[in-house]
Amino acid sequence: MKNGDKKKSTSVKNSISSDSKRRQFARIFFASKAKNAKDAFIQAGYSARGAPANASRMMNHPTVIEELAILSKRQQERMEIKADDVLNELYKSAMSDIKDLFDEDGGLKNPKDWPAHISRAVSSIQIEEIKEWDDKQRKHIFKGYTKKLKLWDKVKSLELLGKHLKLFQETVNINMVTNNLIVKMEAGRKRSILDE
């Protein structure tokens, strides 16, 4: 084997090794709950020295991006997540009406009687007993409950739906910036010609 062939062979082996290490980094990052690139970088066998900056660059490497996309797609297939399901849940949250949680007299309905679309819009329930001290009986007497409900952020759901429907596209007027830049460049070129 010629010296040039050895270099090519070593280069190909290093490339394959680097790709497999990058894929390992992507798998570690994807599997972690914290989604910490620096920690995944070190766990994949890279040096801790300069890890934050190198991990950040690694996240933009085509091999890592490709591996993360593959892992994400596999996860979606396993969980049978469909875009329509996500959009449907966002829609239900965005269109939820708190009135559906109460009966005609204004009392809170039992959660088992809540319509499915509104029960999924509730993010938390807090129930506290109300007791009052009775001096005659020398004990606390139960008076009732305080019930607090919190719904998922309706505005956020609307915002995500709006973005999906491209209702809030931000337009940037690049033409004005480009024209202004061209004018300045031409003026600079004219000045440099005059200086010659």
C-alpha positions in Angstrom: 0.0 0.0 0.0 1.3 3.4 -1.0 1.7 6.2 1.5 -1.2 8.2 -0.1 -3.4 5.2 0.2 -2.6 4.8 3.9 -3.6 8.5 4.5 -6.9 8.0 2.6 -7.7 4.8 4.6 -6.9 6.5 7.9 -9.0 9.5 6.9 -12.0 7.3 6.0 -11.7 5.4 9.4 -11.5 8.6 11.3 -14.5 10.0 9.5 -16.5 6.8 10.3 -15.4 6.9 13.9 -16.2 10.6 14.2 -19.7 10.1 12.7 -20.4 7.2 15.1 -19.2 9.3 18.0 -21.4 12.2 16.8 -24.4 9.8 16.6 -23.6 8.6 20.1 -23.7 12.2 21.3 -27.1 12.7 19.6 -28.5 9.5 21.2 -27.3 10.5 24.7 -28.7 14.0 24.3 -32.0 12.7 23.0 -32.4 10.2 25.8 -31.6 12.7 28.6 -34.4 14.4 30.4 -32.5 17.6 30.9 -31.5 17.9 27.3 -28.0 19.2 28.3 -25.7 19.3 25.3 -22.5 19.8 27.4 -23.3 16.7 29.6 -24.1 14.6 26.5 -20.9 15.8 24.9 -18.8 14.6 27.8 -20.7 11.3 28.2 -20.1 10.6 24.5 -16.4 10.5 25.3 -15.4 14.0 24.3 -13.1 16.1 26.4 -14.7 18.2 29.2 -12.3 21.0 28.3 -14.2 23.5 26.1 -17.3 21.2 26.3 -20.0 24.0 26.4 -18.8 25.7 23.2 -17.9 22.4 21.4 -21.2 20.8 22.4 -23.1 23.9 21.0 -21.2 23.5 17.7 -21.9 19.8 17.7 -25.6 20.4 17.9 -25.4 22.1 14.5 -23.4 19.3 12.8 -25.4 17.7 10.0 -24.8 14.2 11.3 -26.2 15.1 14.8 -29.1 17.0 13.2 -29.9 13.9 11.1 -29.6 11.5 14.0 -31.9 13.6 16.2 -34.5 13.8 13.4 -34.4 10.0 13.1 -34.7 9.5 16.8 -37.6 11.9 17.0 -39.4 10.3 14.1 -39.0 6.8 15.8 -40.3 8.2 19.0 -43.4 9.7 17.3 -44.1 6.4 15.6 -43.8 4.4 18.9 -46.1 6.8 20.6 -48.4 7.1 17.6 -48.3 10.8 17.8 -50.0 12.4 14.8 -49.8 16.1 14.0 -53.6 16.2 13.8 -53.8 14.9 17.4 -51.6 17.7 18.6 -53.5 20.3 16.7 -56.8 18.9 18.0 -55.6 19.2 21.6 -54.4 22.7 21.0 -57.7 23.6 19.5 -59.6 22.2 22.4 -57.5 24.0 24.9 -57.8 27.3 22.9 -61.5 27.0 22.6 -62.2 25.7 26.2 -64.9 27.6 28.1 -64.7 27.5 31.9 -68.5 27.7 32.1 -68.6 24.0 31.2 -67.2 23.2 34.6 -70.2 24.7 36.5 -73.8 23.7 36.9 -76.8 25.9 36.5 -76.6 27.1 40.1 -72.9 28.2 39.7 -71.6 25.2 41.7 -68.5 23.3 40.5 -69.5 20.1 38.8 -68.0 16.8 39.9 -64.9 16.2 37.7 -66.4 12.9 36.5 -69.2 15.0 35.0 -66.9 17.4 33.1 -67.0 17.2 29.3 -63.8 15.5 28.0 -62.7 18.6 26.1 -62.8 20.8 29.2 -61.2 18.2 31.6 -58.1 18.1 29.4 -57.9 21.9 29.5 -57.6 21.9 33.4 -53.9 21.9 34.4 -54.4 21.7 38.2 -57.0 21.5 40.9 -56.4 22.6 44.5 -59.0 21.8 47.2 -58.7 23.1 50.7 -60.9 22.4 53.7 -62.3 25.5 55.5 -62.5 25.0 59.3 -63.4 27.4 62.0 -62.5 27.3 65.7 -65.5 26.8 67.9 -64.8 28.0 71.5 -67.8 26.2 73.0 -66.8 22.8 71.5 -63.1 23.6 71.8 -62.4 22.2 68.3 -62.3 23.1 64.7 -65.6 22.8 62.9 -65.7 21.9 59.2 -67.4 24.7 57.2 -66.7 23.8 53.6 -64.1 23.7 50.8 -62.2 26.2 48.7 -61.7 24.9 45.2 -59.2 26.4 42.9 -58.9 25.4 39.2 -56.2 26.4 36.8 -56.6 26.0 33.1 -53.8 25.5 30.6 -52.7 28.8 29.0 -55.3 29.6 26.4 -53.3 32.4 24.8 -50.3 30.1 24.3 -52.6 27.5 22.6 -54.0 30.2 20.4 -50.5 31.5 19.6 -49.3 28.0 18.6 -52.4 27.4 16.4 -51.9 30.8 14.9 -48.3 30.1 14.1 -49.3 26.8 12.5 -51.9 28.5 10.4 -49.3 31.2 9.6 -51.6 34.0 10.9 -48.7 35.8 12.7 -46.0 35.7 10.1 -43.5 38.4 10.7 -42.4 40.1 7.5 -39.0 41.6 7.2 -38.4 44.2 4.5 -35.1 43.0 3.2 -35.5 45.1 0.0 -35.1 48.4 1.9 -32.0 47.2 3.7 -30.5 45.8 0.5 -31.2 49.0 -1.4 -29.7 51.1 1.3 -26.6 48.9 1.4 -26.2 49.0 -2.3 -26.4 52.9 -2.3 -23.7 53.0 0.4 -21.5 50.6 -1.4 -21.8 52.5 -4.7 -20.9 55.8 -2.9 -17.9 54.1 -1.3 -16.8 52.7 -4.6 -17.1 56.2 -6.2 -15.1 57.7 -3.4 -12.3 55.1 -3.8 -12.2 55.8 -7.6 -11.9 59.5 -7.0 -9.1 58.9 -4.5 -7.0 57.0 -7.1 
